[in-house]
Amino acid sequence: MKHSGSADLALMGGSIPGWLFERMTKLSLAVVEAILVDQGKEAFLKKMSDPFWFQSFGAVIGMDWNSSGVTTAVMRALKTSLNPYAKQLGLYICGGKGKQSLQTPAELIRVGEQTGLDGLALSRSSKLSAKVDNTALQDGYPLYLHSFIVSDKGDWAVIQQGMNVRDGSARRYHWHSKSITSFVEEPHTAICGENQGSILNLVDKKAARTRKGILTLLQEDPNEILKEVPKMVLPGYHGIKAKDVDPKRLGSILWLAQENQTAQFEDLLLLKGLGPRTLQSLTLVSEIIHGTPSRFSDPARFSFAHGSKGGNPFPVPTKVYDETISTLKEAVHHAKIGHTDKQKAIAKLNVIAQRTENDFTPNAPFEQVVEKEKRDAWKYGGRTIKGFSKPPDDTQLRLFDK
């Protein structure tokens, strides 16, 4: 058994305001549907098991890029938005934070009843992953969040997080069923029920290797268990610094978002009419959907899609956020009925931005980019937990333009 990754994060307080969480759920659903239409359920589970992609996704929906709250926000938004459509999507999200985590086994039993999967086996997988991270590791991060995402084919991912009360940090653990050979690969068997999808059976005698592996893990040094696991360690300060962002990657996105650039690419004509600021956000969302793992080494960059509730790096541009959701939902809807032109145009944003990076030379300092976003926030319905952004006064405008 092994993790698919882990992340060390800073604890940052503050609840998510309703106006932002509602948008998070809508964008989360649209992004997941786009991934499912284009790549399938297994691709989504693989993305969820990657700590770098997960953090980038949290940033693109409007959370502070390096906050432990990303975990709670993403899983809560996904559970809220996906579960009402679980049967159609073929994805079920169980568990959550605090008391909700204790309901995971019962929820998985119900999923089994609805899908024909072995709910007891899924429940066992949930308990084993929690047991490893809460007991076998003994690394000072007792779990307080446990989420289990399972497809109607029996593939799954686990996202769980623990808190270190001594230094005020959190650690997130990622699991993926494809990384656990004794769960889903030979010698374990998959039993198929008639027209009801795959059934997992961990109590089969061939799962003895797994049970033996758990006993071995309980005796191992935590550092040895985590040694070869992909790990992300994020800084504890608020906001974003220039060193947190790849300037070529961000610069090429800002360049592509310029209004005159869209018309230069025939593939993007269907997106003509969207404002430059919406294209900026949509390009980052496109990368979340279509980008390869190497593209998420700088998750802070994805904060330049929709900012955050605290205004770091800038207030949430609510008008842009809504237009991004609308455009993506429309593209997914048309793709479902066979009209993929708009979906391909959105995917092309990611391709063109990446192609531009190699020869791109950023001409604006990072601080100037952030300042411009803050200065223009009022134009796009900029909002934080303190309220809506206001236009800068004439003096500020004149100083900035000089």
N, C-alpha and C positions, 0 to 999 in steps of 0.2 A: 504494500500500500504506500502511496505517496501523495502529497499535496500537488495541486497544479500551480500553486503560488501563494504568497502571503504579502501583507502590506503593514508597515508600521506608520501610524497616523497620530496627529495631535488631536486632543479633545478640545472642541470649540463649541460653546453653548449657543443657545438661541433656537427657538422653534421656527418652523417654516410657516409664513403667513398663508392664509387660505388662497389669496389671489395668485400666489406663486405655485403652491402645491397643485392647484387645479390645472395649471398649464403644464406642470411636470408630468402629470398623469396622461394628459392628451399627447404630449410629445413622445413620452415613453411608449405608448401604444402604437403610434405611427411609426416610430423607429423600429420597434420589434416586428411589426407587420411587414415593413419594407425588407428587413433581413429574412424573414420567413419566405416571402414571395421570391426573393432573388437567390437565397442560399440554403434555406431549410432550417429545421429545428435543431439539428445537431450543430450547425454553425453558430446558432445563437447560444447554445449551452457552452460551446467552446469559448466564445467571447466572454461569457459571464464568469468563466473559470480563470480568466486572465486578469490579474490585479491591475495591470496598467490600463487595459481597455476599460475595466470597470470604473476606475477613477476618472478616466477621460469622459466616460458616459455621464458620470455624476456631475462633472464640470459643465458639460454641454447643456444639461437641463437646468443649470442655475445654482448649483451648490458651490461653496468655497472649495477650491480645487484640492486643497491638502487637508481638509477636515475629516475627522472620523465620522461626522454626521452624514457624509456621502453614503455610507453603507446603509444606514437606517432609511435615508431619503429614497435611495434607488429601490430598495426592496419594498418599501411601503408603497411607492408610486407604481411599481410593477404589479404588486399584488392587487392594488386597487383597480388598476386599469386592465390587466389581463384576465383575472379570474372570472369576470362576468362573461368573457368570450372564450373560456378555457376549452370547451368542447370543439368550437370551430378552429381555434388556433392549435389545439393539441398540446397545450402547455398548462401546467398547474403549479401555482406558487403556494407553498405551505410554510407555516411557522412565522417567525418575526422576532420582535424585540420583547424581552421580559417574559411576561406570562404567556404571550402568544407563542413563544418558542416551545413551551411545554405542550402545546396543542398539536405540534407537528406530527407525532405518530398517529393520533386519531384522524387528523386531516388526510394523511397518506392512506389510511385504511379506507376512507371514503373515496379517495381517488381510485383506489383499486376496485372498489365496487362499481364505480362509474365507467371504468375503462377495460376491465378484465385483467389488469396487471395484478401481480401478487402484492397486495398492500402490506402484508406482514413483512415481506422481504424488503420492501422499500422503507418501512418503518425501522427495520433492523439496520439498514444502511445509514439512516439518519442518526440512530443512536450510536452506532460505531464511530462515525465521523466526529460526533460531539465528544464521545468518550476519549478518542485519541487526543483531541485538542484541549480537552479540559482536564484529563487525567494523565495520559501518557506523556504529554509534553512537559507539564509542570514548569512552565516558563514565566509564571507570574501574571498571566492574563486570563483570569476566570471568565468564561463565556457569559455574555448577557444577550446575545442575538444569535439566532440560528434559523436560517432560511433554506428550504429544500425546493429546488425547481426540477420538475420531472416532466418528460414528454410522454405522449400516449404510446410511444414505442418502448418505454422503460429506461431510456437514457436520462441521466440526471446531473445536476451540479449542486454543490452545497456552498453557501456563503455564510460564514459565522465570524463573530467578532468578540474579543475579550478586552477587558479594561485592567490596566495596571494602576491601582489607586495610589501607589507610592510616587510615581513620576507624572501622573496625569496624562498617560498616553494610551492608545488603543492599538490592537493588533488584529488584522483581519486575515482569515484563513480561507483559501479557495480549494474546493475539491471538484473533480470531474470523473464521472464513471469510467470514461475511456482510459484514465490513468491508473485505474485499479483493476489489474488483470484478473485477479481472483474473484472479482465481483461480476464482470460482464464478459470475460473472455475465457477460453478453455484454460484449465480443466473444468470450469463451471459451465453448467448447461443452461440454455434458455429454452423454456417450455412454452410452446405456442398453443393458445386456446383457439377454438374455432372462430375465425373472423373477429377476434378481440385483441389483437396485437400481441406483443411479446410479454412473457411472464417470467419474472426473475425468481429464483428459488435458492436463497442463501442457506437454508437449513438442509439442503442436500448434502450427502456425505462428501461430495466433491468440493464442498466449501470448507473442508477441514483446514486447508492451507491458510484460508483467511483467518479463521479462529486462532490458529497457531501464530499467525503474523501479529495479531493484536496482543497476544501474551508476550511476544518478543518486544514489541514496541513499548510495553509498559515498563520494561527493564532498561530501555536505552536512554542515553543522554539526550536531552532536548536539542542540543546543538547539532548532534549527529543526525537527528531526524530532519532538521531544517536545512542541513548543510547544502544540499543540491537543489533546493526548492527555489524557483524564481522569486526574488524578494524585492519589494519596493519600499524604500524608506523616504518619507517626505518630511520637509522642514516644519517646525512648529510655529513659525511666525505668521501673522495675518497678512493677506495681500499677496501680490506677485512681484517678484524682482526679475530684472532682465535675464539673469542667469537661469531662471526657471523655464525659459521659452527658447526654442530654436528659432533664431531670427529669420533664417531663410524660409522656413515653413510658414511662419506667421506672415512674413512680408509678401510671399507669393499669393497668399489668400487675400490680403488687403488689396494687392494689385488687381487680382482677378475680379474683385468686387466692384471695381470702378465701373461706372455706367458705360463708358465708351469701350470697355474691353469685351463685354458680353456680345456685342454686335459683330466682333471679329471672328467668332467661332460659330460655324453653322449649327453645330450640335446643341448650342445653347439658345437658339432662337426661340424655343418654346418657353424659355425662362425670361425672355425680354419683357420688360414691363415691371419686373420686380425691382424694387429700389436697391441701390448699392449696399445699403446696410443689411437688408434681408439676404442678399446674395452672400455676404460675408458669413452670416449665421448658417445659411443653407449649405455652404461649402464645408464648414466644420461638421455639420450633421451628416453630410455625405461621406465624410471620412470615417465617422463613427460606424456607418453602415457598411462601407466598402473597403476601409483601410486594412492593411495587413498588420500583424502584431508589432513590427518594428516602428510603426507610425505613432505609437502611443507612449514613447519614452519621455515625452514632455506633456503630461496631462494638463499642466497649467494653461497651455495654449488654447484649450477648448473652452476656457472661461471667456474667451473673446467672442463666443457665440451669444451668450445671454447674461453675462455678468453674474452678480449674486445679490442676495437679499441685503447684505451688509454694504454693498457698493464697492466691493473689491473684485476685479479691478475697476468696475464701474457699475452704476445702477442697472437693474434689469430693464432692457428696452421692451416694454410690454407689447407695443404695437408690432415690433419686429418679431417677437416671440410668437404672437398670434398668426402673423402672416407665414412664418416658417411652418407652423403646425398645419395651417390650411393648405399650403402648397404640397407638403409631404403627404397629407391625408388624401388629397385629390390624386396625386401620382399613384399612391398605393391602390386606391379605388379603381382607377383605370387599368392598372396592371392586372388586377384580379379578373377583369373581364377581357383580357387579352390585348389591351392598348397600352403598350409599354414605352411609348415615345417620351413622355414626361419623366418617367422613372429613369430612363436611360440618360436623359439630359441632366438629371440631378447627379447620377453616378459620374457623368462626364466632368462635373465640377471638380471632383476629387482627382480625376486623372490629369486634367489640365493643370491644376495647382501643383501637383507633384512633378509634372514634366517641366514646369517653369522654375522649380527650386534650384536646379543645378546651376543655371546661369544667372540667378537672381542676386542682386546686390541691394540689401536694404538701404534706403536713403533717409530714413527718419529714425532718430533715437527712440528706444523703447518707451522712455518716459513721455515723449511727445505723442506717441500713439495712444497711450493711456489717457493723457490729458485731453486729447481730442475727443475720445470716447466720452469722457466725463462732461466736457463742455457741450457736446451735442446730445447728451442723454435726454434732455427735455423735449427734443424734436421727436423722439421715438417713444414717448410715454415712459421715460425712465422712472423707476420706482425702487425704493428700498423699504426697510422696516420703519423708516422715519417719515416716509411719505413720497410724493412725486417730486421729481427734479424741477427746478425752476431755471428759466433762461438767465444766462449771465448778464450783468448790467453792461451798459455801453462802454464803460471804462475798461472792464475786463476784456470785452470783445476787441477794443482798439489795441490793447496791450498784446493780446494773443496774435493779432493779425500783423503786427509789426515784424 
